[in-house]
Amino acid sequence: MWLFRALIPALLVLAMLAAPSSSNAAVSIGISVGFAPPELPVYEQPPIPGSGYIWMPGYWAYGPNGYYWVPGTWVLPPTVGLYWTPPWWDWNGGAYIFHGGYWGPNVGYYGGINYGFGYFGSGYEGGRWDHGRFFYNRDVNNIGDRRITNVYSGPARQAPDNHVAFHGGVGGMPGEPNTHERAAAGARHWQPTAPQTQHFDSARSNPALLHTTNRGQPPIPATNRAGRFNEAGVVTGGHGQGQQHGGPQKGKNPG
């Protein structure tokens, strides 16, 4: 009996290591906060680093020292054919609940929040998969000087022109998931990739990204590659320079 009990922790660890990276449930951190996340800042999208990357919009996360900004960045999906569903905050009548982002064959519900750059509240209008290649909507992405030929032009729909970063409650985004979003919630999901996780960890440990420090104007609103906060490709400043919130303008976020 003693040997059996001693083996249980080891067996659990082995099971966790052997578990697949996909899941049938949405990735939720389970964090609840008593006050709303700050408004989304205005920033420009850095140029795409190369073909195959998909935009992950910035968002406010919460840690031991309060809300902090996770810069938007370009990331590679874990496999061909997957889309990123951004994290979002939801008012449940007593607190703001955080829902983590995930990869899946379709974009799921993210609270109707307008993150910009193709994430205008529902679905994703920044690009689409076609025969194993990702084609970019050049009307909402910053292609820069990259020689990327898999592009198309598709003006995005008009989205709510605001900076709201949460769903429900007073002042939050209204609405409920549509049929497609409900289906996506029950589909197979993939966890964030290792570079994404590194990006999240780097943001959490950066004092300059704390809302108490930057007062809603993070000095690093976006980067061109995950986890790289001190290299070329980092978007700095750029506030109040005519960026439009949620519009179809190339490389512009909500503002």
VEXGU-739685 format. One line per field, with one value per atom (N, C-alpha, C): atom name; x, y, z; residue in one letter; residue number from 1. Coordinates in pm, whole numbers. Example, Ala and Ser with C-alpha at 12.3 -4.5 7.8 and 13.67 -1.06 7.14 Angstrom:
at <- [N CA C N CA C]
u <- [1319 1230 1320 1285 1367 1290]
v <- [-569 -450 -330 -225 -106 3]
w <- [780 780 780 708 714 787]
aa <- [A A A S S S]
i <- [1 1 1 2 2 2]
***
This chain:
at <- [N CA C N CA C N CA C N CA C N CA C N CA C N CA C N CA C N CA C N CA C N CA C N CA C N CA C N CA C N CA C N CA C N CA C N CA C N CA C N CA C N CA C N CA C N CA C N CA C N CA C N CA C N CA C N CA C N CA C N CA C N CA C N CA C N CA C N CA C N CA C N CA C N CA C N CA C N CA C N CA C N CA C N CA C N CA C N CA C N CA C N CA C N CA C N CA C N CA C N CA C N CA C N CA C N CA C N CA C N CA C N CA C N CA C N CA C N CA C N CA C N CA C N CA C N CA C N CA C N CA C N CA C N CA C N CA C N CA C N CA C N CA C N CA C N CA C N CA C N CA C N CA C N CA C N CA C N CA C N CA C N CA C N CA C N CA C N CA C N CA C N CA C N CA C N CA C N CA C N CA C N CA C N CA C N CA C N CA C N CA C N CA C N CA C N CA C N CA C N CA C N CA C N CA C N CA C N CA C N CA C N CA C N CA C N CA C N CA C N CA C N CA C N CA C N CA C N CA C N CA C N CA C N CA C N CA C N CA C N CA C N CA C N CA C N CA C N CA C N CA C N CA C N CA C N CA C N CA C N CA C N CA C N CA C N CA C N CA C N CA C N CA C N CA C N CA C N CA C N CA C N CA C N CA C N CA C N CA C N CA C N CA C N CA C N CA C N CA C N CA C N CA C N CA C N CA C N CA C N CA C N CA C N CA C N CA C N CA C N CA C N CA C N CA C N CA C N CA C N CA C N CA C N CA C N CA C N CA C N CA C N CA C N CA C N CA C N CA C N CA C N CA C N CA C N CA C N CA C N CA C N CA C N CA C N CA C N CA C N CA C N CA C N CA C N CA C N CA C N CA C N CA C N CA C N CA C N CA C N CA C N CA C N CA C N CA C N CA C N CA C N CA C N CA C N CA C N CA C N CA C N CA C N CA C N CA C N CA C N CA C N CA C N CA C N CA C N CA C N CA C N CA C N CA C N CA C N CA C N CA C N CA C N CA C N CA C N CA C N CA C N CA C N CA C N CA C N CA C N CA C N CA C N CA C N CA C N CA C N CA C N CA C N CA C N CA C N CA C N CA C N CA C N CA C N CA C N CA C N CA C N CA C N CA C N CA C N CA C N CA C N CA C N CA C N CA C N CA C N CA C]
u <- [82 0 85 192 278 342 388 454 355 229 129 104 92 69 189 308 427 438 382 391 290 182 76 128 205 253 337 425 509 426 322 237 160 116 46 137 261 356 378 396 415 293 176 54 44 85 82 181 300 399 356 281 240 112 45 -84 -64 -156 -144 -162 -113 -118 -253 -344 -477 -576 -689 -790 -927 -1029 -1165 -1232 -1164 -1222 -1142 -1209 -1140 -1035 -925 -818 -856 -890 -928 -835 -788 -698 -775 -902 -983 -959 -901 -875 -1002 -1037 -1149 -1101 -1149 -1105 -1228 -1222 -1337 -1357 -1262 -1277 -1234 -1292 -1279 -1137 -1100 -970 -968 -851 -841 -883 -900 -931 -814 -845 -741 -664 -532 -454 -455 -416 -403 -259 -241 -104 -107 9 21 71 34 79 217 315 445 436 528 524 538 474 481 624 675 813 831 725 736 604 597 475 450 325 287 252 295 265 121 60 -75 -71 -149 -147 -219 -153 -212 -227 -349 -367 -329 -287 -253 -377 -358 -470 -418 -510 -477 -492 -387 -390 -382 -394 -392 -295 -212 -115 -113 -14 -6 -1 49 62 -43 -148 -257 -254 -331 -338 -205 -170 -51 -81 -11 -35 50 -14 57 62 179 188 135 75 36 161 151 269 229 324 305 352 274 309 281 353 328 229 130 35 103 49 110 103 9 -1 -82 -78 -150 -301 -371 -516 -579 -498 -552 -559 -657 -675 -662 -629 -615 -741 -794 -903 -843 -856 -791 -853 -775 -831 -933 -1018 -1115 -1165 -1216 -1272 -1424 -1491 -1636 -1689 -1787 -1852 -1960 -1952 -2048 -2149 -2157 -2251 -2188 -2066 -1997 -1850 -1794 -1651 -1624 -1507 -1462 -1378 -1421 -1358 -1274 -1153 -1062 -1074 -1088 -1091 -966 -884 -759 -779 -680 -685 -645 -678 -646 -646 -589 -588 -697 -755 -856 -882 -959 -989 -1079 -1142 -1224 -1205 -1232 -1220 -1343 -1320 -1429 -1472 -1553 -1607 -1500 -1491 -1400 -1467 -1596 -1668 -1715 -1708 -1748 -1652 -1531 -1434 -1362 -1348 -1281 -1132 -1052 -908 -839 -911 -852 -773 -716 -631 -700 -828 -904 -991 -959 -1042 -1137 -1247 -1338 -1460 -1451 -1560 -1617 -1608 -1658 -1581 -1529 -1453 -1319 -1261 -1132 -1132 -1105 -1107 -968 -866 -729 -668 -732 -677 -752 -713 -779 -684 -709 -633 -694 -605 -651 -547 -583 -494 -358 -364 -242 -160 -206 -136 -227 -165 -244 -236 -352 -362 -402 -333 -349 -437 -525 -604 -518 -469 -377 -444 -578 -647 -645 -609 -604 -472 -378 -248 -136 -30 87 187 182 271 411 424 555 621 752 824 851 780 796 737 806 759 663 545 441 334 317 222 86 78 -49 -132 -181 -260 -387 -482 -605 -655 -751 -808 -952 -982 -1116 -1153 -1211 -1248 -1327 -1290 -1355 -1483 -1571 -1696 -1666 -1754 -1737 -1764 -1672 -1684 -1708 -1757 -1778 -1650 -1659 -1543 -1523 -1461 -1438 -1313 -1280 -1161 -1199 -1325 -1373 -1302 -1254 -1175 -1246 -1379 -1451 -1593 -1655 -1792 -1885 -2008 -2110 -2097 -2194 -2189 -2211 -2186 -2202 -2084 -2115 -2011 -1939 -1972 -1906 -1971 -1907 -1962 -2083 -2191 -2312 -2303 -2410 -2421 -2381 -2411 -2382 -2319 -2257 -2194 -2296 -2254 -2341 -2323 -2393 -2390 -2250 -2176 -2041 -1948 -1965 -1879 -1910 -2035 -2072 -2013 -2015 -1958 -1807 -1742 -1598 -1560 -1646 -1618 -1612 -1689 -1692 -1597 -1525 -1432 -1298 -1210 -1078 -997 -928 -847 -702 -613 -470 -424 -337 -282 -191 -166 -67 68 141 271 376 492 600 643 659 691 583 457 349 359 383 396 513 624 739 701 622 576 491 398 312 397 494 579 664 716 799 718 593 507 475 446 411 527 650 766 826 762 812 736 801 731 673 736 688 552 512 385 270 300 196 111 -19 -108 -78 -38 -5 117 199 317 288 221 203 70 -20 -150 -227 -218 -295 -225 -102 -24 105 99 219 328 453 564 596 553 574 437 360 226 226 332 335 478 502 632 610 717 700 723 783 801 776 720 684 805 792 894 1010 1012 1125 1083 1117 1076 1186 1307 1419 1496 1428 1494 1419 1478 1413 1277 1179 1045 950 1002 916 848 717 643 647 697 698 630 579 513 395 376 272 134 122 -10 -55 -185 -241 -192 -158 -108 -205 -332 -433 -469 -424 -466 -616 -678 -823 -857 -949 -989 -1085 -1043 -1136 -1166 -1113 -1141 -1058 -1083 -1013 -876 -830 -701 -590 -496 -387 -302 -279 -187 -233 -361 -412 -495 -484 -563 -681 -762 -868 -813 -883 -831 -928]
v <- [-121 0 125 124 242 267 158 173 228 180 228 377 424 566 649 595 669 683 587 591 685 719 802 936 1015 1143 1128 1025 1004 970 887 852 971 1060 1181 1271 1285 1367 1309 1176 1113 1131 1125 1144 1284 1383 1521 1543 1481 1497 1430 1322 1248 1302 1393 1444 1523 1515 1590 1738 1819 1964 2020 1938 1987 1952 2020 1998 2024 1962 1984 2097 2155 2264 2391 2504 2632 2648 2711 2733 2853 2832 2939 2940 3057 3070 3068 3112 3109 3227 3333 3451 3536 3583 3674 3800 3915 4045 4129 4207 4286 4417 4456 4581 4558 4637 4613 4634 4562 4587 4725 4786 4919 4917 5036 5047 4999 4950 4907 5028 5023 5136 5139 5252 5270 5240 5161 5133 5086 5085 5037 4894 4822 4684 4683 4613 4603 4519 4536 4456 4307 4228 4083 4035 3943 3898 3799 3740 3644 3572 3497 3425 3314 3291 3186 3237 3360 3417 3467 3459 3508 3607 3711 3817 3774 3799 3778 3916 3968 4104 4118 4237 4265 4269 4248 4247 4274 4307 4327 4196 4153 4036 4084 3993 4031 3941 4004 3932 3983 3942 3982 4133 4206 4351 4427 4358 4425 4395 4474 4456 4492 4415 4446 4416 4486 4473 4362 4277 4175 4226 4266 4327 4236 4297 4223 4177 4066 4015 3916 3887 3787 3651 3546 3412 3308 3198 3085 2990 2941 2846 2712 2631 2501 2404 2424 2341 2415 2366 2430 2421 2527 2527 2578 2629 2677 2828 2878 3020 3047 3171 3212 3281 3235 3303 3381 3515 3596 3576 3604 3603 3716 3703 3810 3805 3919 3934 3941 3877 3872 3902 3992 4023 3919 3848 3741 3780 3909 3955 3980 3932 3953 3984 3952 3976 3966 4012 4000 3873 3784 3653 3651 3598 3591 3457 3465 3347 3348 3245 3241 3215 3254 3231 3088 3049 2913 2908 2801 2774 2673 2686 2591 2604 2513 2518 2635 2697 2816 2913 3039 3140 3133 3121 3113 3249 3248 3371 3442 3575 3653 3780 3764 3868 3987 3978 4092 4208 4186 4295 4325 4452 4496 4516 4412 4422 4483 4498 4552 4449 4492 4407 4278 4286 4169 4108 4135 4087 4199 4208 4320 4288 4185 4151 4013 3964 3831 3776 3654 3595 3663 3641 3699 3734 3860 3909 3947 3898 3931 3833 3719 3622 3491 3398 3268 3163 3040 2927 2879 2844 2793 2694 2564 2459 2462 2474 2467 2594 2701 2830 2934 3025 3131 3255 3306 3424 3543 3655 3772 3878 3934 4049 4173 4226 4339 4468 4468 4588 4602 4496 4505 4459 4416 4371 4458 4470 4546 4448 4435 4343 4400 4533 4597 4573 4550 4528 4380 4291 4149 4108 4017 3969 3853 3888 3790 3805 3700 3706 3648 3572 3512 3615 3714 3822 3843 3910 3947 4078 4140 4264 4236 4262 4237 4336 4448 4549 4488 4525 4469 4546 4480 4545 4652 4745 4849 4791 4817 4764 4879 4848 4953 5033 5163 5250 5284 5192 5216 5140 5153 5088 4983 4944 4856 4721 4673 4551 4437 4446 4340 4327 4215 4188 4189 4240 4235 4345 4351 4451 4593 4689 4829 4874 4918 4968 4863 4734 4627 4600 4520 4486 4396 4422 4340 4216 4136 4024 3891 3786 3649 3577 3462 3387 3348 3353 3308 3157 3103 2958 2908 2980 2939 2944 3045 3058 2951 2916 2807 2674 2653 2531 2528 2644 2650 2621 2659 2635 2486 2406 2262 2182 2252 2183 2158 2090 2062 2191 2210 2329 2291 2384 2368 2477 2441 2536 2637 2753 2846 2777 2819 2759 2805 2740 2778 2924 2975 3118 3209 3171 3251 3251 3135 3126 3210 3206 3291 3439 3473 3611 3653 3567 3598 3617 3528 3535 3662 3699 3820 3944 3946 4062 4071 3958 3957 4006 3980 4017 4153 4225 4356 4467 4536 4639 4752 4781 4891 4862 4735 4699 4697 4719 4728 4853 4838 4954 5061 5020 5117 5201 5150 5222 5306 5246 5316 5387 5368 5437 5418 5298 5267 5295 5343 5370 5289 5158 5075 5118 5123 5166 5065 4941 4839 4781 4847 4797 4675 4660 4548 4519 4396 4353 4269 4255 4176 4027 3990 3849 3829 3714 3686 3686 3754 3754 3846 3918 4006 4151 4197 4330 4434 4392 4487 4481 4446 4433 4511 4511 4577 4512 4592 4540 4572 4626 4666 4798 4804 4928 5007 5129 5215 5347 5414 5542 5521 5615 5601 5635 5685 5716 5853 5860 5988 6036 5942 5981 5943 5942 5920 5776 5683 5546 5536 5452 5438 5308 5313 5197 5112 4990 4893 4910 5010 5028 4936 4935 4845 4894 5008 5061 4964 4952 4855 4885 4782 4795 4887 4906 4992 4910 4946 4875 4960 4912 4995 5125 5232 5356 5469]
w <- [0 0 0 82 87 -49 -114 -244 -346 -342 -436 -420 -293 -269 -313 -294 -332 -482 -557 -702 -766 -693 -751 -802 -721 -773 -898 -900 -1017 -1140 -1122 -1234 -1286 -1197 -1240 -1322 -1280 -1355 -1493 -1502 -1632 -1721 -1663 -1741 -1796 -1716 -1762 -1875 -1863 -1967 -2096 -2084 -2203 -2264 -2195 -2245 -2372 -2469 -2593 -2567 -2663 -2647 -2683 -2733 -2769 -2659 -2663 -2560 -2619 -2564 -2609 -2534 -2439 -2361 -2384 -2375 -2391 -2282 -2319 -2222 -2136 -2011 -1920 -1800 -1765 -1652 -1520 -1522 -1401 -1309 -1360 -1279 -1271 -1152 -1136 -1064 -1112 -1060 -1031 -927 -886 -960 -1044 -1119 -1263 -1353 -1497 -1548 -1654 -1718 -1782 -1796 -1856 -2003 -2058 -2200 -2284 -2403 -2494 -2546 -2548 -2599 -2752 -2805 -2949 -2989 -3092 -3138 -3282 -3345 -3481 -3482 -3584 -3600 -3667 -3608 -3672 -3799 -3893 -4017 -3987 -4066 -4049 -4072 -3989 -4006 -4121 -4170 -4279 -4301 -4410 -4442 -4340 -4308 -4214 -4076 -4044 -3913 -3908 -3790 -3766 -3650 -3661 -3560 -3432 -3318 -3186 -3123 -3112 -3061 -2914 -2876 -2737 -2649 -2520 -2426 -2285 -2196 -2055 -1980 -1912 -1825 -1680 -1588 -1446 -1369 -1284 -1203 -1060 -983 -842 -821 -921 -909 -990 -1029 -1100 -1249 -1322 -1467 -1532 -1635 -1714 -1860 -1948 -2091 -2151 -2230 -2308 -2452 -2501 -2634 -2745 -2845 -2963 -3036 -3107 -3177 -3286 -3374 -3478 -3425 -3446 -3397 -3504 -3496 -3584 -3517 -3588 -3528 -3504 -3414 -3386 -3503 -3594 -3713 -3819 -3940 -4051 -4028 -4065 -4061 -3934 -3841 -3714 -3708 -3632 -3608 -3458 -3424 -3285 -3237 -3124 -3056 -2940 -2939 -2834 -2697 -2591 -2454 -2440 -2339 -2315 -2171 -2127 -1992 -2000 -1903 -1903 -1763 -1755 -1629 -1602 -1489 -1460 -1353 -1321 -1220 -1084 -1065 -938 -953 -1069 -1093 -1242 -1281 -1420 -1431 -1519 -1535 -1662 -1649 -1763 -1835 -1968 -2052 -2140 -2129 -2203 -2351 -2431 -2574 -2610 -2732 -2777 -2930 -2982 -3126 -3159 -3277 -3320 -3468 -3525 -3669 -3707 -3608 -3630 -3514 -3537 -3431 -3342 -3213 -3118 -3068 -2965 -2907 -2824 -2839 -2757 -2705 -2671 -2600 -2681 -2813 -2895 -2887 -2834 -2814 -2944 -2973 -3095 -3067 -3098 -3079 -3202 -3310 -3431 -3509 -3622 -3704 -3748 -3779 -3822 -3714 -3588 -3476 -3435 -3507 -3488 -3402 -3319 -3229 -3250 -3373 -3404 -3523 -3509 -3618 -3639 -3755 -3790 -3938 -3968 -4105 -4155 -4084 -4124 -4221 -4242 -4335 -4328 -4417 -4421 -4478 -4439 -4490 -4621 -4716 -4845 -4897 -4899 -4947 -4876 -4744 -4665 -4658 -4719 -4714 -4651 -4576 -4514 -4603 -4642 -4726 -4640 -4659 -4574 -4640 -4559 -4603 -4588 -4700 -4692 -4647 -4640 -4593 -4441 -4369 -4223 -4164 -4250 -4202 -4256 -4178 -4219 -4281 -4413 -4485 -4494 -4488 -4495 -4630 -4628 -4753 -4779 -4708 -4729 -4864 -4931 -5060 -5038 -4991 -4964 -5072 -5151 -5263 -5229 -5120 -5080 -5003 -5076 -5016 -5098 -5037 -5106 -5045 -5107 -5056 -5015 -4888 -4838 -4730 -4765 -4665 -4551 -4430 -4312 -4281 -4209 -4167 -4063 -4048 -3947 -3809 -3717 -3582 -3485 -3364 -3264 -3239 -3247 -3234 -3087 -3014 -2872 -2827 -2700 -2644 -2539 -2533 -2427 -2433 -2318 -2311 -2240 -2222 -2153 -2206 -2174 -2216 -2096 -2118 -2014 -1911 -1820 -1715 -1767 -1681 -1717 -1804 -1923 -2012 -2093 -2071 -2145 -2279 -2361 -2492 -2475 -2550 -2540 -2631 -2627 -2720 -2661 -2736 -2696 -2814 -2789 -2900 -3006 -3133 -3241 -3261 -3359 -3382 -3411 -3493 -3530 -3409 -3327 -3209 -3105 -3092 -3000 -3049 -3179 -3234 -3212 -3228 -3209 -3064 -2970 -2829 -2797 -2870 -2845 -2932 -3022 -3111 -3043 -3111 -3056 -3049 -2938 -2915 -2891 -2927 -2901 -2806 -2715 -2619 -2690 -2628 -2684 -2702 -2803 -2831 -2730 -2732 -2640 -2657 -2781 -2795 -2738 -2752 -2693 -2542 -2483 -2338 -2289 -2362 -2327 -2335 -2435 -2452 -2333 -2291 -2176 -2049 -2029 -1910 -1909 -2026 -2036 -2005 -2052 -2024 -1875 -1814 -1671 -1584 -1625 -1544 -1580 -1672 -1714 -1638 -1544 -1465 -1549 -1664 -1748 -1809 -1815 -1875 -1774 -1647 -1546 -1567 -1551 -1567 -1462 -1343 -1239 -1277 -1369 -1414 -1537 -1636 -1764 -1779 -1682 -1682 -1813 -1867 -1986 -2117 -2111 -2232 -2227 -2250 -2238 -2335 -2290 -2376 -2485 -2469 -2571 -2606 -2689 -2719 -2811 -2894 -2987 -3030 -3071 -3122 -3248 -3327 -3450 -3429 -3314 -3281 -3132 -3098 -2960 -2868 -2754 -2650 -2673 -2784 -2815 -2786 -2668 -2625 -2638 -2669 -2673 -2804 -2912 -3040 -3147 -3268 -3380 -3404 -3442 -3464 -3352 -3241 -3130 -3165 -3147 -3167 -3037 -3043 -2924 -2958 -2854 -2878 -2970 -3063 -3162 -3112 -2990 -2936 -2985 -3018 -3057 -3192 -3285 -3415 -3526 -3494 -3596 -3621 -3537 -3554 -3535 -3613 -3601 -3533 -3440 -3362 -3441 -3472 -3528 -3675 -3742 -3882 -3969 -4100 -4188 -4231 -4178 -4219 -4189 -4280 -4267 -4146 -4065 -3953 -3842 -3828 -3721 -3624 -3495 -3395 -3354 -3259 -3206 -3151 -3167 -3112 -3126]
aa <- [M M M W W W L L L F F F R R R A A A L L L I I I P P P A A A L L L L L L V V V L L L A A A M M M L L L A A A A A A P P P S S S S S S S S S N N N A A A A A A V V V S S S I I I G G G I I I S S S V V V G G G F F F A A A P P P P P P E E E L L L P P P V V V Y Y Y E E E Q Q Q P P P P P P I I I P P P G G G S S S G G G Y Y Y I I I W W W M M M P P P G G G Y Y Y W W W A A A Y Y Y G G G P P P N N N G G G Y Y Y Y Y Y W W W V V V P P P G G G T T T W W W V V V L L L P P P P P P T T T V V V G G G L L L Y Y Y W W W T T T P P P P P P W W W W W W D D D W W W N N N G G G G G G A A A Y Y Y I I I F F F H H H G G G G G G Y Y Y W W W G G G P P P N N N V V V G G G Y Y Y Y Y Y G G G G G G I I I N N N Y Y Y G G G F F F G G G Y Y Y F F F G G G S S S G G G Y Y Y E E E G G G G G G R R R W W W D D D H H H G G G R R R F F F F F F Y Y Y N N N R R R D D D V V V N N N N N N I I I G G G D D D R R R R R R I I I T T T N N N V V V Y Y Y S S S G G G P P P A A A R R R Q Q Q A A A P P P D D D N N N H H H V V V A A A F F F H H H G G G G G G V V V G G G G G G M M M P P P G G G E E E P P P N N N T T T H H H E E E R R R A A A A A A A A A G G G A A A R R R H H H W W W Q Q Q P P P T T T A A A P P P Q Q Q T T T Q Q Q H H H F F F D D D S S S A A A R R R S S S N N N P P P A A A L L L L L L H H H T T T T T T N N N R R R G G G Q Q Q P P P P P P I I I P P P A A A T T T N N N R R R A A A G G G R R R F F F N N N E E E A A A G G G V V V V V V T T T G G G G G G H H H G G G Q Q Q G G G Q Q Q Q Q Q H H H G G G G G G P P P Q Q Q K K K G G G K K K N N N P P P G G G]
i <- [1 1 1 2 2 2 3 3 3 4 4 4 5 5 5 6 6 6 7 7 7 8 8 8 9 9 9 10 10 10 11 11 11 12 12 12 13 13 13 14 14 14 15 15 15 16 16 16 17 17 17 18 18 18 19 19 19 20 20 20 21 21 21 22 22 22 23 23 23 24 24 24 25 25 25 26 26 26 27 27 27 28 28 28 29 29 29 30 30 30 31 31 31 32 32 32 33 33 33 34 34 34 35 35 35 36 36 36 37 37 37 38 38 38 39 39 39 40 40 40 41 41 41 42 42 42 43 43 43 44 44 44 45 45 45 46 46 46 47 47 47 48 48 48 49 49 49 50 50 50 51 51 51 52 52 52 53 53 53 54 54 54 55 55 55 56 56 56 57 57 57 58 58 58 59 59 59 60 60 60 61 61 61 62 62 62 63 63 63 64 64 64 65 65 65 66 66 66 67 67 67 68 68 68 69 69 69 70 70 70 71 71 71 72 72 72 73 73 73 74 74 74 75 75 75 76 76 76 77 77 77 78 78 78 79 79 79 80 80 80 81 81 81 82 82 82 83 83 83 84 84 84 85 85 85 86 86 86 87 87 87 88 88 88 89 89 89 90 90 90 91 91 91 92 92 92 93 93 93 94 94 94 95 95 95 96 96 96 97 97 97 98 98 98 99 99 99 100 100 100 101 101 101 102 102 102 103 103 103 104 104 104 105 105 105 106 106 106 107 107 107 108 108 108 109 109 109 110 110 110 111 111 111 112 112 112 113 113 113 114 114 114 115 115 115 116 116 116 117 117 117 118 118 118 119 119 119 120 120 120 121 121 121 122 122 122 123 123 123 124 124 124 125 125 125 126 126 126 127 127 127 128 128 128 129 129 129 130 130 130 131 131 131 132 132 132 133 133 133 134 134 134 135 135 135 136 136 136 137 137 137 138 138 138 139 139 139 140 140 140 141 141 141 142 142 142 143 143 143 144 144 144 145 145 145 146 146 146 147 147 147 148 148 148 149 149 149 150 150 150 151 151 151 152 152 152 153 153 153 154 154 154 155 155 155 156 156 156 157 157 157 158 158 158 159 159 159 160 160 160 161 161 161 162 162 162 163 163 163 164 164 164 165 165 165 166 166 166 167 167 167 168 168 168 169 169 169 170 170 170 171 171 171 172 172 172 173 173 173 174 174 174 175 175 175 176 176 176 177 177 177 178 178 178 179 179 179 180 180 180 181 181 181 182 182 182 183 183 183 184 184 184 185 185 185 186 186 186 187 187 187 188 188 188 189 189 189 190 190 190 191 191 191 192 192 192 193 193 193 194 194 194 195 195 195 196 196 196 197 197 197 198 198 198 199 199 199 200 200 200 201 201 201 202 202 202 203 203 203 204 204 204 205 205 205 206 206 206 207 207 207 208 208 208 209 209 209 210 210 210 211 211 211 212 212 212 213 213 213 214 214 214 215 215 215 216 216 216 217 217 217 218 218 218 219 219 219 220 220 220 221 221 221 222 222 222 223 223 223 224 224 224 225 225 225 226 226 226 227 227 227 228 228 228 229 229 229 230 230 230 231 231 231 232 232 232 233 233 233 234 234 234 235 235 235 236 236 236 237 237 237 238 238 238 239 239 239 240 240 240 241 241 241 242 242 242 243 243 243 244 244 244 245 245 245 246 246 246 247 247 247 248 248 248 249 249 249 250 250 250 251 251 251 252 252 252 253 253 253 254 254 254 255 255 255]
***
